[in-house]
């Protein structure tokens, strides 16, 4: 019940309080290079990621599941993602791993049979569960891959958090290698503090299929835990690598596919992310309120960002995503 209550509190705080990070995501310092403008109808934003075709290089980041009522959010997100041709990740499945009665809050395949779908477990569960048990999270929702969220700062300030003991990251990396041997695809992700280059190198060596840099600039989990009563949270409000900088560092360090998330709010920021070397961009908070309303409301929010991306690419004379590569300058 403690996990279920925490899940609901996280949702309510995001709806009722200012949870945006005090830092920007850094993309205001990135300028796109103009070109010979074309019509937006001549732009193709489709791509392939983890074996799935996406019509827009966008994924709805892990948000929720694991408490009564959260199934509505996940199903509305999934139905909209299916119709618009983007991907989606569910929130941490720990609650369902410990209480199978909550499994349905994560299951969305009946409304999104073709969508790119990512499962989700935290680093503490990856370090402590057996490899077969971890694989159950993928089977539970028929996911295409498992997102492993690496969130030591969040755990440190969360009242019920799993504090990171010495050697935990080594166990996580070892478990990722084991998962890869079983055929499970793995996406390593932060939750708003950014993946630094040295960690990206370790994750690449472990064999991850993609890295979600998840930098600072969007939802701040220390702010959320502050509103939940964490006494330690406030002094960490300014921590985190801005998304654009985390993306720059990781792209310079590794060849693994990257997802750019953390404060992504516009199609222009998606274009900047792709220009800087990301395969996809990700966002969560912009879709939360629409998901409480209907799948159509989520679809409208997705289509707005997709249209902005096409317009930005048209301005740059980029007919396809590959044409964006390297077309940016640091201001």
N, C-alpha and C positions, 0 to 999 in steps of 0.2 A: 504493500500500500504506500510505503514511503516513496518508492520510485514513481508510482502513478501520480501521487500528489505533486511531486517535483515537476513532472512533465506538464501538468496542468498549470502550475505556477509560472513556468517558463513562458507558456503561451500567453497567459493573462498579462504578464509584465511587458511582453513585447507589444501588446495591444494598448496598454494603458500608460506606459512610461517612455521617456526618451532613452532609447537604448543604443543610439548611434555612437560610434567611437568618436572621441574628440579629435582624432587625427583624420585627415582626408585619406582617400585611397591612393593618392599620389598621381592620378591620371591627369590632373590639371597641368602637370609639368611635362606632359607628353603631347607633342603636336604632330598631327598626321600630315603627310605630304600630299598636296593636291595633284591632280592630273587632268587629262582631257575628259571632261565630264560626259557621262552617258546617262541614259534613262534608267531609273530604278527597276523597270520591268526587264531590263537586259542583265540584271545582276542575279547570279546564282549563289546562294548562301549555303548550299547543302555540303555535307561532309560525312565522313565515316569515323566512328570512334568505338573502340572495343568491339569491332565487328558489326556494329549497327549503323544504319544510315539515319542521319539527322537532317531535317530541312533547314534548321538554323543551328549554329554552333553554341547552343545554350543548354544548360542543365539546371533544373530546380534543385537547389542544394538541400541537404538533409535538414528536416525541420521537426518532425514529430512522429507520434505513434507510441503505444504502450500505456495508454490511459483511455477510459471510456469516453467516447465522443471524438477522439482524435482520428478515428477511421474516416469520418466525414471529410476532414482536411486532406488526408492522404488520397482519398478516392477522387475528390474534386481536382486536386493537383494532377493526379495521374490521367484522368479523363481528358483534361485540357492538354496535357503534354502529348498524349496519344494523338489527338486531333491536329495539333500544330506541328508535330514531328520533332519534338525536343526530348531531352532526357530528364530523369528525376531520381533523387535519392531519398530513402526513408530515414527517419531518425534512428537513434541507437536502439537496437533490438534486444538489448539486455533484459528489459522488462519481460518480453515474451519468452526469452530463453529461461528465465526463472519462473515464469507463470504462463504456461501455454494457453491459458484462457484468453490472453491478450493478443494472441497471434493474429487474429482477424484485423486488428487495428493497423497492421502493416501490409496486409495482402490486397493487391490492387490489379493483379493480372487479368481478372475478369473484365475490367473496364479499360485495360491498357495492355493487350496481348503482345503488341509489337514494340512497345516503347523500351528504350534503354533504361534499365532499372538497376540501381545500386543498393545493395544491402548495407548494413552499418553496425559496427561494433567498436567500442573504445579500446585504447591501448591496454587498459587494465584487464579487460576481458581477453584480449589477444594473448597477453602475457600469462594468464592463469588458466584459460580453457585448453583442453586438448585440441589438436588439429581437427579430428573428426567432429568435435562439438562445434568448433568455429564454422566448419563447412555446413552445419545444420542451418545456420543463419541464412546462407545463400539458398538452400533448398526450401526453406520456410516460405519464401516469397517468390521463388523462381527467378532470382536476380541474375543479371548478366555478370556482375562482379561484386566484390565486397569492398566497401570503403572502410578503412581503418582510421579512425580519427585519433590524431596525436595531439593531446590537449593538456599538457602538464600545468600550464598557468591556470586554466579553468579549474582543473581538479584541485589545485592548491588553494583557491579562494572559495570553492564550493563547500558549504558547511558539511556535507556528507561525502565530499570528494575522496577519491583514491589517491592519496599523496604518492608521488613517484619515488619509489625506493631505488637505491643504487642497483644498477644492472637491469632495470626494467626495459630500457630501450634495446639493450642487447638481446633480451628474450623476445621482444617484439620483432626485431629484425630476423632472428632465427626462426620464429613461427611463420613469418611471411615466406621465407624460403621453403618451409615445409608445405605451406598451402599451395605454393606455385607448383610443387611436385605432384600435387593431387589434381591439378588442372584448374584450380580456382583463380580467377583473375582478381588482382588486388589494386585498389586505388588508395594511396596514402594521402591523408588530408589533415590540415590544421583546422582550427575553428575560429580564426580571427586574429591570430597573433603572427602568422606568416611562417612559412618553411624557409629556413636559412640555407645557404648553398652547401654547407658542410653536411647537414642532415640530408639534403637532397641526394648528395653523392652516396651516402650510406644506404638510402632507400633504393637508389638505382642498382647498387651492387647486390642488394637483397632480391632484386628481380621484380619490383613493382611494375605494373603496366602503365600507371600514370600517377602523377603527383598533383594534388590540388593545393596550390600555394596558400589559399585562404588567409589573406593578409588583413592588416588593420585598415579600417576605413568604413566598415559596415557595422553590423550588429556587434556590440561589445559584451562578451559573456561576463566580464568582471562587473560591468554595470548591472547586468541582470542579477548576478549574485549579490551585489550591493543592495538591490531592492528586496532581495530575499533575506537580508539581515546579516550578510557577511561583514565582519568587522575589518577583515584584511583587504577587502576588495578595493576600496577607494584609492589607496596609494599606488595601485597598479593601473589606474584608468588610462595613463598615457603609454602603456607598454604595447609593443607589437611593431612588426615591420610593415609599412604601408604596402598595399597589394602590388602596385606598379614596381616598387623596389624589390619585393620578394620574387616577382616574376622575372625581373631583369637578372637578379642573382642566380636564380635556378636555371634560367635558359642558358646563361654563360657557363654553368657548371655541369649540366647533364644533357643527354640526348632524349631522355624519357619524355613522353607526351605530358603536357602540362595543362591544368585547368586553372584559369584565373578567376578567383572569387574573393570577395571582401569589399563590399560597398559598390558592386556593379549595379548601376541603376538605369543606364541608357544604352541604346544601340551603338552610340559613338564609343562608349567605353568597351563594348564588345569588340568593335573594330580595332581599337588601340591594343587590346589584349592579343588579338590575332596577329597584328602587325609586330608585336613584341615577341611572338613565338609561342603563344598558347594555342592549343587545339580547340578548346572550348572556353567559354566564360560561364560562371555560375552565379546565381542569386537566390535568396530565400525570402527575406523580409518583404520585398515588394509584392509577393504572392500570398502572404498570410491572410490579410484582410479579405482579398478576393476569394480565397479558398473557403472562408467561413460563409461566404454568400452563395457561390455556385461555381460549377466548373466553367460556365460561360464567362463569368467575371474574370477567372484566371486566364482563360483563353484571350480575352480582350487585352489583359496586361502583357501577355506574351507577344501578341500580335503587334502591340505598340513598339516594343523593343526590337522585334524583327523588322518592322518597317523603318525604324530609325537606322538600323544596321544597313539596310539596302540603300537608304538615302545617303548615308555616309560613304558607302562604297561607290555609289554612282558619282558623287562629288570627286572622288579620288580616281575615277576611271577604272575601277577594279571590277572586272566581270565575274571573278571567282575569288574565293578566300585566299588562294595561293598568291593572288596578285597583291595582297596586303603585306606580304612578308617583307620586313625591314623598312616599310614606308612610314617611318616616324623619326622624330628628333626630340632630344631632351632639351627642355627650356631652362 
